[in-house]
Amino acid sequence: MIARISGRLEEVRGAAALIDTGDGLWYEVMLAACDTDRLARRVGQEVVLHTIHHIEGDPARGQMAPRLVGFLTETDRDFFSVFTTVKGIGVRKALRALVRSPADIAAAIQGKDTNFLIALPEIGKRTAETIIAQLHGKVEEFAGKTAPGGREVPQIPEAGTEALAVLTQLGERRSDAMALVERVLAADPDLQTPEEIIQHAYRLKAGGA
């Protein structure tokens, strides 16, 4: 099983990324809708994607093909694995539905917010109700809108979300990375790019101003 891919992001084509891992090996990795645009801005950079090795096709016809599905964080990958256990939610349907972050979708499931789920591509009213019935109480660890005890978690801008993903890829625990990003943005909310946020986060971690 291929659990992680790292290499140079050569291209984002439709809903898939092409990763050059070296030695002439290029891997095509299917992406969630919420990650496509942010990865498109990182073409030419080194990236790490946490992957699921998925076999696609109809075994009755002998038409089976291996696919890789990739996510910016291990947490997002784990949510996807849970999300696709819902009856009627296949891999490709789930990828198209994830136009919002897994954290936001998990929070909607925990809050039984049917309207939020219906607004996602591929998700109708009946499917939304099925998702809530099957996953409510099972995705709390992925939810990003509230912390244990009901404390509201500040929402961060897209640049902060991207910085969070990069910090996690670089080895920070998600909770630690989130705390760093929130503190950086609280101190300087005018920061515009993930790179600026990451630089300030490491200065903060090192004890700098």
C-alpha positions in Angstrom: 0.0 0.0 0.0 1.3 3.5 -0.9 0.6 5.7 2.1 2.6 8.8 1.2 4.1 10.4 -1.9 6.7 13.2 -1.9 8.3 14.9 -4.8 8.2 17.8 -7.2 4.7 18.9 -8.2 4.9 19.1 -12.0 1.3 19.7 -12.9 -2.3 19.9 -11.7 -4.5 18.5 -14.5 -8.2 18.6 -13.8 -8.7 16.9 -10.5 -5.3 15.2 -10.4 -1.7 16.1 -9.6 1.4 14.8 -11.3 4.3 14.2 -8.9 7.8 13.6 -10.0 9.3 11.4 -7.3 12.7 11.0 -9.1 14.4 8.3 -11.2 11.9 8.9 -14.0 8.8 8.0 -11.9 5.8 10.3 -12.2 2.7 9.5 -10.2 -0.8 10.7 -11.0 -2.7 11.4 -7.7 -6.4 12.2 -7.6 -7.3 15.2 -5.5 -10.2 16.5 -3.5 -11.9 19.5 -5.0 -10.9 21.7 -2.0 -7.2 21.0 -2.6 -7.0 21.5 -6.4 -6.7 25.3 -6.5 -4.2 25.5 -3.6 -2.0 22.8 -5.1 -2.2 24.5 -8.5 -0.4 27.5 -6.9 2.4 25.2 -5.8 3.4 23.8 -9.2 7.2 23.5 -9.3 7.5 23.0 -5.5 8.2 20.0 -3.4 5.1 18.6 -1.9 4.0 15.7 0.3 0.6 14.0 -0.2 -0.9 11.5 2.2 -2.4 8.8 0.0 -4.9 6.1 -0.3 -4.2 3.3 -2.7 -7.6 2.6 -4.4 -8.5 -0.1 -6.9 -11.1 1.2 -9.3 -13.3 -0.7 -11.8 -15.6 -3.6 -12.3 -14.2 -6.9 -11.1 -16.9 -8.8 -12.9 -15.5 -7.5 -16.2 -11.9 -7.8 -15.2 -11.4 -4.0 -15.8 -9.5 -3.0 -12.6 -7.0 -0.2 -12.3 -5.0 1.1 -9.4 -5.5 4.8 -8.4 -3.9 7.0 -5.8 -5.9 9.6 -3.9 -3.9 12.2 -2.1 -4.4 14.8 0.7 -2.4 17.6 2.1 -2.6 16.2 5.7 -2.9 12.8 7.3 -6.0 14.0 9.1 -7.8 14.9 5.9 -6.9 11.5 4.5 -8.3 9.8 7.6 -11.6 11.8 7.4 -11.9 10.8 3.7 -11.6 7.1 4.7 -14.5 7.5 7.2 -16.6 9.6 4.8 -16.5 7.0 2.1 -17.9 4.4 4.4 -21.3 6.0 3.9 -23.6 4.1 1.7 -23.6 5.6 -1.8 -20.5 7.7 -1.3 -17.8 6.3 -3.6 -14.3 7.6 -4.0 -14.9 9.9 -7.0 -18.2 11.2 -5.7 -16.5 12.0 -2.4 -13.7 13.8 -4.1 -16.1 16.0 -6.0 -18.2 16.7 -2.9 -15.2 18.0 -0.9 -15.3 21.5 -2.1 -15.1 22.6 1.5 -12.4 21.4 3.9 -12.9 18.0 5.7 -12.8 20.0 9.0 -15.8 22.1 7.9 -17.7 19.1 6.6 -17.0 17.1 9.8 -18.3 20.0 11.9 -21.5 20.2 9.8 -22.0 16.5 10.4 -21.5 16.9 14.1 -23.9 19.9 14.1 -26.4 17.9 12.0 -26.4 20.8 9.5 -28.3 19.2 6.6 -28.4 22.4 4.6 -24.6 22.7 4.6 -24.2 19.2 3.3 -26.9 19.7 0.6 -24.9 22.6 -0.7 -22.0 20.3 -1.6 -21.8 18.9 -5.1 -23.2 15.3 -5.5 -25.0 15.5 -2.1 -28.8 15.6 -2.2 -31.2 15.8 0.8 -31.5 12.0 1.2 -27.7 11.5 1.0 -27.1 14.3 3.5 -29.5 12.7 5.9 -27.7 9.4 5.4 -24.3 10.9 6.1 -25.5 12.4 9.3 -27.2 9.2 10.4 -24.1 7.1 9.8 -21.4 9.5 10.8 -22.7 11.7 13.6 -20.6 11.0 16.7 -17.9 9.4 14.6 -16.1 12.5 13.1 -15.8 14.8 16.1 -11.9 14.5 16.0 -11.9 16.0 12.5 -14.2 18.9 13.1 -12.6 22.3 12.9 -15.3 24.7 14.1 -15.5 23.7 17.8 -13.0 22.3 20.2 -13.7 19.8 23.0 -16.1 21.4 25.5 -17.8 23.5 22.8 -15.2 26.3 22.7 -15.3 28.1 19.4 -12.2 27.8 17.3 -11.3 31.0 15.4 -11.8 30.6 11.6 -8.6 31.2 9.6 -8.3 32.6 6.1 -7.2 30.5 3.1 -3.6 31.5 3.5 -3.7 30.3 7.1 -5.2 27.0 6.0 -2.5 26.4 3.5 0.2 27.3 6.1 -1.4 24.8 8.4 -1.2 22.1 5.7 2.5 22.9 5.1 3.4 22.9 8.8 1.8 19.6 9.2 3.7 18.2 6.2 6.9 19.5 7.8 6.3 17.4 10.9 4.2 19.6 13.2 1.3 18.0 15.0 -1.9 19.4 13.6 -3.0 20.8 17.0 0.4 22.5 17.5 0.4 23.9 13.9 -3.1 25.2 14.4 -2.1 27.0 17.6 0.9 28.5 15.9 -1.1 29.8 12.9 -3.8 31.2 15.2 -1.3 33.0 17.3 0.5 34.4 14.2 -2.7 35.7 12.7 -3.9 37.2 16.0 -0.7 39.2 16.2 -0.6 40.2 12.6 -3.9 39.6 10.7 -2.7 41.4 7.6 -0.3 38.6 6.6 -1.3 37.6 3.0 0.6 34.5 2.0 1.2 31.0 3.5 5.0 31.7 3.3 4.7 34.8 5.5 2.6 32.9 8.1 5.0 30.0 8.2 8.0 32.3 8.6 6.3 34.0 11.5 5.2 30.7 13.0 8.8 29.4 13.2 10.0 32.6 14.7 7.3 32.4 17.3 8.2 28.7 18.0 11.8 29.7 18.4 10.9 32.3 20.9 11.2 35.3 18.6 8.9 38.2 18.3 
